[in-house]
Amino acid sequence: MRRTFVPLWMAAAKQPRVSAFVFLYTIEALCRVLPMSVVPLIANRVLGGAKEVSVAYFFVGAVALAACLLVPFAMRHLRRHGVITLGVVLYVVAAVCFCLPYTEALIAGLVCQMVAAACVEIAMSLFVMDHVPRQELGAFEPKRLLMVGATFIIGPWAGIELANGLDQSAPFILMGTFAAVFLAVFWFLRLTENPSVTQAFKQPPNPLTFLPKFFKQPRLRLAWGLALARSSWWIMFFVYTPIFVTDLGFSERVAGMSVALGTAAMLLMPMWGRIAKRKGTRVLLMSGYGIAGILSIAVTAASYSRDIAPIWLPVAILILAGIAATVIDGAGNVLFLRAVHPLERSEMTAVFTTYRQTAQLVVPGTLAAILSVLPLAAVFGVGGLGFLAMSWLTTFIPKRM
């Protein structure tokens, strides 16, 4: 009996379950958030200003978008294990580049980090569908959101603290270490690929093929536009908040703490989700976009009133705007999931997820043009106006949602 059960017990111990995937997602999130506040500050010092940072991020977004579109094709040749390994290697390369005192290395590190995140996200989502039973998905997603949300609170602040307390390269060394831990755990789990899914994935859907059909459907257009605005606002927040806070005269530690406090309400996303079920997704999104939009505009107004308002007021309002924006994340991508036809889900998902790469390209390009004629505080006013427009768009969401 022992000879029978011991190997079975050992095999069962290696079966990937909800906790294993939550751990992997948490470690990978740390690779993204540790440099989140540090890199914009370094870029601001190296490049000489927020406008130049915007131009650099626009270039990075263009290159990363082209590279990310190739990820499904890389899956055909490298399979999922190879794509995840490639993504982790790119995280390590990005960490090394961030440690080097060269502008070219900084830009290369940003590109590697964005492509690495795309590689890991696409492949991990397929593994989750294979290994997490449907009845456990309800427990998996809240846990994943909770742990990933916690990293967005700790990571930006910890990155600044490590850079100031130890060495500028410390957060990047830790980032590379977490990447190595992720890869070690991933290979230890020995995740297998579902043959039917793998076979179906050999011909990856080309998003361009389904663009006309996607944007002919009003509900899908609405879901994509709202997701694009949400992602764009967070890119603006994470890139420009550290620069804005330090330009006001505060320390880099205060800048990191501001980002952390602004994202602290991500821990409340399960509660926002419950409110959406009770009051409706339409009401939740209308409130979230509207309140965050008004507060974003107030940041710009307070910045122009520094002669009569305390210097900390714009920072405090910006933190409140971040907290309000987390309300929007409580609904997730439920609008898309309810609007897409089940038989077209994989093809339309390929189009819908382009909102992330589109935001990474559009936001720096637009704000670079704005910063050529207006001061840095104006970017938050522009983001606020965009959110108010999205709050109006939510009136087109069916009332039953």
Solvent accessible surface area in square Angstrom, and as a share of the most:
residue,aa,sasa,rsa
1,M,168,0.75
2,R,205,0.75
3,R,220,0.80
4,T,78,0.45
5,F,112,0.47
6,V,80,0.46
7,P,74,0.47
8,L,103,0.51
9,W,177,0.62
10,M,103,0.46
11,A,51,0.39
12,A,62,0.48
13,A,69,0.54
14,K,74,0.31
15,Q,106,0.47
16,P,8,0.05
17,R,116,0.42
18,V,14,0.08
19,S,84,0.54
20,A,22,0.17
21,F,0,0.00
22,V,15,0.09
23,F,88,0.37
24,L,0,0.00
25,Y,27,0.10
26,T,16,0.09
27,I,13,0.07
28,E,11,0.05
29,A,0,0.00
30,L,27,0.14
31,C,1,0.01
32,R,69,0.25
33,V,0,0.00
34,L,3,0.02
35,P,1,0.01
36,M,36,0.16
37,S,0,0.00
38,V,6,0.03
39,V,3,0.02
40,P,2,0.01
41,L,8,0.04
42,I,13,0.07
43,A,1,0.01
44,N,29,0.15
45,R,131,0.48
46,V,75,0.43
47,L,43,0.21
48,G,62,0.60
49,G,17,0.16
50,A,14,0.11
51,K,88,0.37
52,E,77,0.34
53,V,0,0.00
54,S,0,0.00
55,V,80,0.46
56,A,10,0.08
57,Y,17,0.06
58,F,87,0.36
59,F,108,0.45
60,V,0,0.00
61,G,1,0.01
62,A,40,0.31
63,V,57,0.33
64,A,0,0.00
65,L,41,0.20
66,A,60,0.46
67,A,30,0.24
68,C,11,0.06
69,L,79,0.40
70,L,114,0.56
71,V,4,0.03
72,P,27,0.17
73,F,82,0.34
74,A,29,0.22
75,M,7,0.03
76,R,106,0.39
77,H,148,0.66
78,L,84,0.42
79,R,114,0.42
80,R,4,0.01
81,H,36,0.16
82,G,22,0.21
83,V,0,0.00
84,I,0,0.00
85,T,36,0.21
86,L,69,0.34
87,G,0,0.00
88,V,4,0.02
89,V,70,0.40
90,L,34,0.17
91,Y,2,0.01
92,V,59,0.34
93,V,60,0.35
94,A,0,0.00
95,A,6,0.04
96,V,83,0.48
97,C,18,0.11
98,F,6,0.02
99,C,52,0.31
100,L,81,0.40
101,P,115,0.72
102,Y,133,0.51
103,T,44,0.26
104,E,131,0.59
105,A,12,0.09
106,L,8,0.04
107,I,37,0.19
108,A,42,0.32
109,G,0,0.00
110,L,9,0.04
111,V,24,0.14
112,C,22,0.13
113,Q,22,0.10
114,M,35,0.16
115,V,17,0.10
116,A,0,0.00
117,A,22,0.17
118,A,9,0.07
119,C,3,0.02
120,V,4,0.02
121,E,72,0.32
122,I,52,0.26
123,A,0,0.00
124,M,1,0.00
125,S,46,0.30
126,L,16,0.08
127,F,0,0.00
128,V,11,0.06
129,M,131,0.58
130,D,38,0.20
131,H,37,0.16
132,V,6,0.03
133,P,37,0.24
134,R,212,0.77
135,Q,153,0.68
136,E,41,0.18
137,L,70,0.35
138,G,59,0.57
139,A,50,0.39
140,F,6,0.03
141,E,69,0.31
142,P,61,0.38
143,K,105,0.44
144,R,53,0.19
145,L,58,0.29
146,L,74,0.37
147,M,79,0.35
148,V,19,0.11
149,G,1,0.01
150,A,24,0.18
151,T,5,0.03
152,F,24,0.10
153,I,32,0.16
154,I,97,0.49
155,G,0,0.00
156,P,0,0.00
157,W,93,0.33
158,A,19,0.15
159,G,0,0.00
160,I,2,0.01
161,E,48,0.22
162,L,43,0.21
163,A,18,0.14
164,N,68,0.35
165,G,48,0.46
166,L,135,0.67
167,D,81,0.42
168,Q,84,0.38
169,S,25,0.16
170,A,14,0.11
171,P,0,0.00
172,F,0,0.00
173,I,110,0.56
174,L,62,0.31
175,M,0,0.00
176,G,13,0.12
177,T,68,0.40
178,F,45,0.19
179,A,1,0.01
180,A,56,0.44
181,V,57,0.33
182,F,3,0.01
183,L,40,0.20
184,A,66,0.52
185,V,39,0.22
186,F,1,0.00
187,W,119,0.42
188,F,116,0.48
189,L,16,0.08
190,R,175,0.64
191,L,4,0.02
192,T,92,0.53
193,E,29,0.13
194,N,56,0.29
195,P,107,0.67
196,S,75,0.48
197,V,44,0.26
198,T,17,0.10
199,Q,116,0.51
200,A,79,0.61
201,F,40,0.17
202,K,97,0.41
203,Q,134,0.60
204,P,15,0.10
205,P,41,0.26
206,N,64,0.33
207,P,23,0.15
208,L,123,0.61
209,T,92,0.54
210,F,52,0.21
211,L,59,0.29
212,P,79,0.50
213,K,103,0.43
214,F,0,0.00
215,F,64,0.26
216,K,156,0.66
217,Q,53,0.24
218,P,89,0.56
219,R,90,0.33
220,L,2,0.01
221,R,105,0.38
222,L,26,0.13
223,A,4,0.03
224,W,41,0.14
225,G,20,0.19
226,L,5,0.03
227,A,4,0.03
228,L,36,0.18
229,A,17,0.13
230,R,25,0.09
231,S,20,0.13
232,S,23,0.15
233,W,4,0.02
234,W,22,0.08
235,I,32,0.16
236,M,5,0.02
237,F,1,0.00
238,F,21,0.09
239,V,13,0.08
240,Y,3,0.01
241,T,1,0.00
242,P,0,0.00
243,I,0,0.00
244,F,6,0.03
245,V,0,0.00
246,T,32,0.19
247,D,88,0.46
248,L,10,0.05
249,G,67,0.64
250,F,54,0.23
251,S,61,0.39
252,E,46,0.21
253,R,112,0.41
254,V,57,0.33
255,A,0,0.00
256,G,0,0.00
257,M,81,0.36
258,S,4,0.02
259,V,0,0.00
260,A,5,0.04
261,L,83,0.41
262,G,0,0.00
263,T,0,0.00
264,A,33,0.26
265,A,7,0.06
266,M,17,0.08
267,L,75,0.38
268,L,77,0.38
269,M,17,0.08
270,P,45,0.28
271,M,69,0.31
272,W,35,0.12
273,G,18,0.18
274,R,141,0.52
275,I,55,0.28
276,A,12,0.09
277,K,178,0.75
278,R,192,0.70
279,K,127,0.54
280,G,15,0.15
281,T,6,0.04
282,R,44,0.16
283,V,75,0.43
284,L,10,0.05
285,L,8,0.04
286,M,64,0.29
287,S,47,0.31
288,G,1,0.01
289,Y,2,0.01
290,G,11,0.11
291,I,93,0.47
292,A,0,0.00
293,G,0,0.00
294,I,107,0.54
295,L,38,0.19
296,S,0,0.00
297,I,55,0.28
298,A,30,0.23
299,V,0,0.00
300,T,18,0.11
301,A,56,0.43
302,A,8,0.06
303,S,8,0.05
304,Y,132,0.50
305,S,38,0.25
306,R,121,0.44
307,D,148,0.77
308,I,156,0.79
309,A,17,0.13
310,P,59,0.37
311,I,81,0.41
312,W,143,0.50
313,L,54,0.27
314,P,0,0.00
315,V,12,0.07
316,A,35,0.27
317,I,23,0.12
318,L,1,0.00
319,I,27,0.14
320,L,94,0.47
321,A,0,0.00
322,G,0,0.00
323,I,60,0.30
324,A,12,0.09
325,A,0,0.00
326,T,0,0.00
327,V,23,0.13
328,I,1,0.00
329,D,29,0.15
330,G,17,0.16
331,A,11,0.09
332,G,36,0.35
333,N,48,0.24
334,V,34,0.19
335,L,20,0.10
336,F,6,0.03
337,L,93,0.46
338,R,134,0.49
339,A,19,0.15
340,V,8,0.04
341,H,96,0.43
342,P,96,0.60
343,L,155,0.77
344,E,36,0.16
345,R,111,0.40
346,S,74,0.47
347,E,48,0.22
348,M,1,0.00
349,T,47,0.27
350,A,22,0.17
351,V,0,0.00
352,F,5,0.02
353,T,44,0.26
354,T,27,0.15
355,Y,8,0.03
356,R,78,0.29
357,Q,32,0.14
358,T,32,0.19
359,A,0,0.00
360,Q,47,0.21
361,L,42,0.21
362,V,70,0.40
363,V,12,0.07
364,P,4,0.02
365,G,23,0.22
366,T,62,0.36
367,L,8,0.04
368,A,13,0.10
369,A,65,0.51
370,I,27,0.14
371,L,21,0.10
372,S,60,0.39
373,V,119,0.68
374,L,85,0.42
375,P,70,0.44
376,L,21,0.11
377,A,9,0.07
378,A,7,0.06
379,V,0,0.00
380,F,0,0.00
381,G,10,0.09
382,V,55,0.32
383,G,17,0.16
384,G,0,0.00
385,L,111,0.55
386,G,33,0.32
387,F,3,0.01
388,L,62,0.31
389,A,46,0.36
390,M,31,0.14
391,S,16,0.10
392,W,156,0.55
393,L,48,0.24
394,T,0,0.00
395,T,58,0.34
396,F,125,0.52
397,I,2,0.01
398,P,33,0.21
399,K,169,0.72
400,R,192,0.70
401,M,13,0.06
